[in-house]
Amino acid sequence: MLGALSATALTLAVLVSGCGSSGGAYANANRPAAPISISISIAPGRIGVSPARVGAGPVLLLIANESGRTRDVTLRAAGGDRSCVAGDASSGPIAPQGAASMKLSLVQGTCEVRVADGGVPPARLVVGARRPSGQQDLLQP
C-alpha cells in the first residue's frame, strides 16, 4: 500500500512540475506596423502615387499600367537624398493595361517612382518616421 501511494505521489509530482513556466523570461517583442497599401498608376505622360506621404514600415505597392506600353516601375533615391528603400526596387515588366504588386519595407527618406524609359516625369514618395507597432491591433495578420 505504501509503495502504491509513493508511486502515485511521484507521478503527480512529475505531472505538476511539467506544467507552468520553464523559468525563463518570455520576450514579447512588438509586431511590426500593420502593412499599408500604396497605389501607383502609370498613365500616358504621368505617374500617380497615392498616398504620396507615408510612415516607414511594411507596404504593399499596387501598380496599374494604364498606358499602351510595357512599363517597369523603379523606386530609387531622389536627387542624392537618402532613399526610402535599400538599393533600387523594381517591379519588372508590366504589360499594357496590366497590374503588379510589390511588398517592401520602407525606411525614412524620399524616393522617386520612375518608369524605365524616359518621357514620363518621376513621382515623389516621401517616407516619414516609423509607424507604430500593430501589437495591440485586433484582427491583424
C-alpha positions as CSV (number, residue, x, y, z in Angstrom):
1,M,0.0,0.0,0.0
2,L,2.8,2.4,0.9
3,G,4.6,1.6,-2.4
4,A,1.5,2.4,-4.5
5,L,1.0,5.6,-2.6
6,S,4.5,6.8,-3.1
7,A,4.3,5.8,-6.8
8,T,1.1,7.9,-7.2
9,A,2.7,10.8,-5.4
10,L,5.8,10.6,-7.6
11,T,3.7,10.5,-10.8
12,L,1.6,13.5,-9.5
13,A,4.8,15.5,-8.7
14,V,6.2,14.8,-12.2
15,L,3.0,15.9,-13.9
16,V,2.7,19.1,-11.8
17,S,6.3,20.0,-12.4
18,G,5.7,19.8,-16.2
19,C,3.1,22.5,-16.0
20,G,3.8,26.2,-15.8
21,S,6.7,28.2,-17.0
22,S,10.2,26.9,-17.6
23,G,11.6,29.7,-15.5
24,G,12.9,31.7,-18.5
25,A,11.5,35.1,-19.4
26,Y,9.3,35.3,-22.5
27,A,10.3,38.1,-24.8
28,N,7.1,39.6,-26.1
29,A,8.6,41.6,-28.9
30,N,6.3,44.1,-30.6
31,R,5.0,43.2,-34.1
32,P,5.8,45.4,-37.0
33,A,3.4,48.1,-38.0
34,A,0.4,46.9,-40.0
35,P,1.1,46.9,-43.7
36,I,-0.5,49.7,-45.8
37,S,-1.3,49.8,-49.5
38,I,0.2,52.4,-51.9
39,S,-1.4,52.8,-55.3
40,I,0.8,53.6,-58.3
41,S,-0.8,54.3,-61.6
42,I,1.1,54.7,-64.8
43,A,-0.8,56.8,-67.4
44,P,0.5,58.2,-70.7
45,G,2.8,61.1,-69.7
46,R,2.4,60.8,-65.9
47,I,2.8,58.6,-62.8
48,G,0.4,58.9,-59.8
49,V,1.2,57.8,-56.3
50,S,-1.5,57.7,-53.6
51,P,-0.8,58.4,-50.8
52,A,2.4,60.3,-51.5
53,R,3.4,60.5,-47.8
54,V,3.5,57.5,-45.6
55,G,5.3,56.4,-42.4
56,A,8.2,53.9,-42.5
57,G,7.3,50.2,-42.3
58,P,5.9,47.4,-44.4
59,V,3.9,48.4,-47.5
60,L,2.2,46.8,-50.5
61,L,2.7,48.7,-53.7
62,L,-0.3,48.1,-56.1
63,I,0.8,49.2,-59.6
64,A,-1.6,49.7,-62.5
65,N,-0.1,50.2,-66.0
66,E,-2.8,52.2,-67.8
67,S,-0.5,53.1,-70.7
68,G,-0.3,51.4,-74.0
69,R,3.4,50.2,-73.5
70,T,5.1,47.7,-71.3
71,R,6.5,49.5,-68.3
72,D,9.0,48.8,-65.5
73,V,8.5,50.7,-62.2
74,T,11.6,51.5,-60.1
75,L,11.9,53.2,-56.7
76,R,15.2,55.0,-56.2
77,A,16.8,57.8,-54.2
78,A,15.5,61.2,-55.1
79,G,18.3,63.7,-56.1
80,G,21.1,62.4,-53.8
81,D,18.7,62.2,-50.8
82,R,18.6,59.2,-48.6
83,S,16.5,56.6,-50.3
84,C,13.4,55.1,-48.7
85,V,14.4,51.6,-49.8
86,A,17.7,49.7,-49.6
87,G,19.1,50.0,-53.1
88,D,16.7,50.2,-56.0
89,A,13.4,48.3,-56.0
90,S,12.0,47.3,-59.4
91,S,8.6,45.7,-60.4
92,G,9.8,44.0,-63.6
93,P,7.9,44.5,-66.8
94,I,4.2,45.2,-66.5
95,A,2.1,44.6,-69.7
96,P,-0.1,47.4,-71.1
97,Q,-3.4,47.5,-69.1
98,G,-1.8,45.1,-66.6
99,A,-1.1,45.2,-62.9
100,A,1.6,44.2,-60.5
101,S,2.3,44.3,-56.8
102,M,5.4,44.6,-54.6
103,K,5.9,44.0,-50.9
104,L,8.6,46.3,-49.4
105,S,9.7,47.6,-46.1
106,L,10.2,51.4,-46.4
107,V,12.6,53.4,-44.3
108,Q,12.6,57.1,-43.7
109,G,13.7,59.1,-46.7
110,T,12.5,60.3,-50.1
111,C,12.1,58.1,-53.2
112,E,11.4,58.8,-56.9
113,V,8.9,56.5,-58.6
114,R,10.2,56.1,-62.2
115,V,9.4,54.1,-65.3
116,A,12.4,52.6,-67.1
117,D,12.1,54.6,-70.3
118,G,12.2,58.3,-70.4
119,G,9.5,60.7,-71.3
120,V,7.5,60.3,-68.1
121,P,8.5,62.6,-65.2
122,P,9.0,60.7,-61.9
123,A,6.6,60.9,-59.0
124,R,7.8,61.5,-55.4
125,L,7.1,59.3,-52.4
126,V,8.0,60.8,-49.0
127,V,8.5,58.3,-46.1
128,G,8.3,59.8,-42.6
129,A,9.1,58.4,-39.2
130,R,8.4,54.7,-38.4
131,R,4.7,53.8,-37.9
132,P,3.7,52.5,-34.5
133,S,3.6,48.8,-33.8
134,G,0.5,46.8,-34.7
135,Q,0.9,44.9,-31.4
136,Q,-2.5,45.9,-29.9
137,D,-4.5,46.0,-33.2
138,L,-7.0,43.2,-33.3
139,L,-7.6,41.1,-36.4
140,Q,-4.2,41.9,-38.0
141,P,-2.0,39.3,-39.7
